[in-house]
Amino acid sequence: MPLTGRGVRTLLGAAPANLAELLKARQSAEGAYVSVTATGTRRLAYNQLYERAGAMATWLAQETGDPPQGREAHAIVLTLADPLEFVTAFFAVALIGAVPVPGPTRVDARPGHKARLVNIVKASRPAFVIADDDRTGALREALDQCDVTILPIGQAATSQGIDPAAFRVHPSCYEQYTSGSVSVPKPIVISQENVLAQLRQAAEAFGETHDSVSVNWVPLYHDMGLVTSVLRPLWSDYTSVLLDAFHFVREPHIWPAALTDWRATHTSAPDFGYALCARKVTDVSSYDLSALRVARNAGEPIRPATLHAFTDRFASAGFRFSAFKPSYGLAEATLTVTACRPEDPPKIIEFSATSLRSGRAAPAHDGDQATALVSCGPPLRDTEVTIRDESGSVLDGDGQIGEVHIAGPQVAADRAAQSRAAEHTGLGTGDLGFRWRGELVLLGRSRDRFQVRGQNFYPSEIEDAVVAADDRLRPGRAAVIALPGAPHESPSTVVLAEVAREHTTLRQEAAAEIARSITRTVSRDFGLSLREVAVLPAGTLPVTTSGKIRREGCRSLLEQGLLTSPRYSGAGAPDRASNVG
C-alpha cells in the first residue's frame, strides 16, 4: 500500500485562486518581511507589499511591453541580493502575467553562481533580467552571449502609482531550477495550483498560524528559501525574518541570535546549517531558543549525529530535541512531500547494515552492525508516496528498498508527464528509500548506489562514517565515488574528503594519518577496500546551493585530474608528494 496523507482543508475563508489574489487578500494583514543584516533591520509589511509590487509592476509593464510573438508570457529572471527587493520584484513580475525565475545573486564573486545563472538564462530564454544596480556590469559580462536585456532594480523607483489595467495572471506561478546535485540544473514550472496546494499542506504540517514567527537564512532563489521564507508566511500572515546566507556561513551565530531576538517559532535549513552551528557556536549563554517549535531539517541527507550535536549544544539555551522536524521534498513538488508531525519528536531508527545491503531494511538486533537512519515522516495531506522497483511495480512491504514515487496537488505536472507511465506511477524522484510504519526513510540517490560482491552500498552512509573518522575533517564535505571496474569486476571506491578550514594547511604527514583513519573506518564498518583517498582543503568539492555534494562534479574533478592535493592508495601511502595546503 502507498503512503498517503489525508484530505486538504481550506485555511482561508475564501481560498484565493492564484498568488495575485493572495497578495490582494493580505492588504490588511499584520505580518511582514524583515531583513536583518550587519548594517541594520528593515521591514516590509504585507499591507505595503501590494502597493509597492503594484507600482513596480506598472514600471515593468512599461519597460517590457507585450510578450514576444509566439510566446504566452515573458520569463523574467530575478538576481537580487536584497531580500525585500526580491520579494517585491517577484510579486511585481507575477502581477503583469509574466513568470518569475529566481536566480543566484553573487555572480561577480562566485564562479558557481555565474555558471548557474548562465544555465538558467539559456534554459528559460527570458526577455529580461532584473538585477541589483551595482551588479549590472558583472551581469552584462557574464551574459554577453545571451540575448537578454538587463533591468537595474533602481529604475523601478521612478514608477508613479499603480495601473491595474496592466495586471494579469499567468497559470504558471514561477519557474524553479533544481539544485543540480546530479546534473545541470533543470527547470521546473510550478503552477498556481501547485503553490496554493503546498501552502495549505505546509500550514497544517508545520503548525503555522498568525502567531508564528519564522527566521531563515536559506537564499530566496532556492526552493526552500522561496517557499519557506516568502510564500508560506504570506499565506498564514505571520512575520518572516530574513538573514543573509553568506553572512551566516561566515558567522553562524547570527542564526541563533536572530532566533532569540525575534522569539522565533519556526525555522528551516539543510542539515549542514545545523551542523555548522553546533560546531562553531561555542558560547550559548546569551541565546534563548525556548520559543522554537519547529526546526525543519531537509534539503540533503539528515544525519542523526547532527540532530544530537545541535541539541547538545543548545539544550541549555532552551532548544528541545522534539522541535526538529525532519522532512523530505524536492523542487518538482514545489517543496515538501513528507514531514514529521508537529506533535512528534524525530524518529532515529537503527537498521541492520546487512539488511540494507540485501535490499530490505530490518531493525538491528543485539550483535548486529547497525546503521542509524532518520525518518522523514508521513506524507502531507492529499499526497501519495509509493516505493517501486526498477520495473515500476509497487513494493508494498515495510523495509523494501526502491525508488520513491510521488503524486499530489503540489507536484509539477510538466515533469510528472515526462516520467515513466506517470499517470499510474506518479513522479519518479530518483531517490531511494523505503516505507517504515507509515513513514518514509531515505537512503540517497538511485544513481549513486553501487554494488560490490552483490551487496548494495549508499554513498551517504559511508560519507558520514568518513567524516566521523577524524575530527579534523569537515562534516558534510566528503564524497564517495564508485569508478567502473573491468568487465565482471566490482567498481573501485574512492573517497574525497575536505578538512575543516582551520586545518587547511595540514602537513603531508598529518594528511596521510587522516587517510589511514578513513581507510580503516571504511574497511571496518563496510568491508570495503578503497582504491585511494584524497584529503582536500576546505572549499574544494563542488556543492549545490543548498550545500549538497555534487557527486557528478566530484567525479569529473577526479577523472579530469583536477585534484592537486595528495592522493593516497588504499593502505594510506601517498602516491604523490605535495602539501595539502
C-alpha positions, 0 to 999 in steps of 0.5 A: 500500500502507498503512503498517503496523507489525508484530505486538504482543508481550506485555511482561508475563508475564501481560498484565493485562486492564484498568488495575485489574489493572495497578495490582494487578500493580505492588504490588511494583514499584520505580518511582514518581511524583515531583513536583518543584516550587519548594517541594520533591520528593515521591514516590509509589511504585507499591507505595503507589499501590494502597493509597492509590487503594484507600482513596480509592476506598472514600471515593468509593464512599461519597460517590457511591453507585450510578450514576444510573438509566439510566446504566452508570457515573458520569463523574467529572471530575478538576481537580487541580493536584497531580500525585500527587493526580491520579494517585491520584484517577484510579486511585481513580475507575477502581477503583469502575467509574466513568470518569475525565475529566481536566480543566484545573486553573487555572480561577480564573486562566485564562479558557481553562481555565474555558471548557474545563472548562465544555465538558467538564462539559456534554459528559460530564454527570458526577455529580461533580467532584473538585477541589483544596480551595482551588479549590472556590469558583472551581469552584462559580462557574464551574459554577453552571449545571451540575448537578454536585456538587463533591468537595474532594480533602481529604475523601478523607483521612478514608477508613479502609482499603480495601473491595474489595467496592466495586471494579469495572471499567468497559470504558471506561478514561477519557474524553479531550477533544481539544485543540480546535485546530479546534473545541470540544473533543470527547470521546473514550472510550478503552477498556481495550483501547485503553490496554493496546494503546498501552502495549505499542506505546509500550514497544517504540517508545520503548525503555522498560524498568525502567531508564528514567527519564522527566521531563515537564512536559506537564499530566496532563489532556492526552493526552500528559501522561496517557499519557506521564507516568502510564500508560506508566511504570506499565506498564514500572515505571520512575520518572516525574518530574513538573514543573509546566507553568506553572512551566516556561513561566515558567522553562524551565530547570527542564526541563533541570535536572530532566533532569540531576538525575534522569539522565533517559532519556526525555522528551516535549513539543510542539515549542514546549517545545523551542523555548522552551528553546533560546531562553531557556536561555542558560547550559548549563554546569551541565546534563548531558543525556548520559543522554537517549535519547529526546526525543519531539517531537509534539503540533503541527507539528515544525519542523526549525529547532527540532530544530537550535536545541535541539541547538545549544544543548545539544550541549555539555551532552551532548544528541545530535541522534539522541535526538529522536524525532519522532512523530505521534498524536492523542487518538482513538488514545489517543496515538501512531500513528507514531514514529521508531525508537529506533535512528534519528536524525530524518529532515529531508527537503527537498521541492520547494515546487512539488511540494507545491503540485501535490499530490505531494511530490518531493525538491528538486533543485539550483535548486529552492525547497525546503521542509524537512519532518520525518518522523514515522516508521513506524507502531507495531506492529499499526497501519495508516496509509493516505493517501486522497483526498477520495473515500476511495480509497487513494493508494498512491504515495510523495509523494501528498498526502491525508488520513491514515487510521488503524486499530489496537488503540489507536484509539477505536472510538466515533469510528472508527464515526462516520467515513466507511465506517470499517470499510474506511477506518479513522479519518479524522484530518483531517490531511494528509500523505503516505507517504515510504519507509515513513514518514509526513510531515505537512503540517497540517490538511485544513481549513486548506489553501487554494488560490490560482491552483490551487496548494495552500498549508499554513498551517504552512509559511508560519507558520514562514517568518513567524516566521523573518522577524524575530527579534523575533517569537515562534516558534510564535505566528503564524497564517495565515488564508485569508478567502473571496474573491468568487465565482471569486476566490482567498481573501485571506491574512492573517497574525497574528503575536505578538512575543516578550514582551520586545518587547511594547511595540514602537513603531508604527514598529518594528511596521510594519518587522516587517510589511514583513519578513513581507510580503516573506518571504511574497511571496518564498518563496510568491508570495503577496500578503497582504491585511494583517498584524497584529503582536500582543503576546505572549499574544494568539492563542488556543492549545490546551493543548498550545500549538497555534494555534487557527486557528478562534479566530484567525479569529473574533478577526479577523472579530469585530474583536477585534484592537486592535493595528495592522493593516497592508495588504499593502505594510506601511502601517498602516491604523490608528494605535495602539501595539502595546503 
